[in-house]
Amino acid sequence: MHYVDGKTMETVFHGVEINIRVGFLRTFDVLKCIDILTELYVLWKIPAFCCGFVLMYCLGHMSGVYRSIIRKEWNVVQHMVFAVMNTIINSQTFDSLAGPDGEITELLLRKKLAHSVKGYKQLEDFEVQVLANFCWRSALSIEDNRYAH
């Protein structure tokens, strides 16, 4: 009821009343979650980056020392020469270990091992023979297993 010009008027409404409120609907967004995690990771790395920058460029002589430790140059030619020289050294060792017919025998292995450890007084001849026998049998076992598969 309400009054209009001193008269009482009664108004009756029939139907559906709709109230609208301003708001928002929340949903889980995987891409937004990944974006937030990425931003947090980047923000987390900023202090380490700033410390690294100060260490590498702002400490004078000490920065040069840190840069030389962290940034090592890799010389391809030098490493290729090392690889070739190691191959030659290993083949020379193998050639000196092989007998006149090109084969390695247990007796030859025992002699080479005895010659290489002769300055050590802790090892007796029997122990050198046992060690040579163990190495010989282990090498044969490895060689047999290589072709078994």
Secondary structure as UniProt FT lines:
FT   STRAND          2..4
FT   TURN            5..6
FT   STRAND          7..9
FT   HELIX           30..57
FT   HELIX           61..70
FT   HELIX           76..97
FT   TURN            100..101
FT   HELIX           106..116
FT   TURN            117..119
FT   HELIX           125..148
//
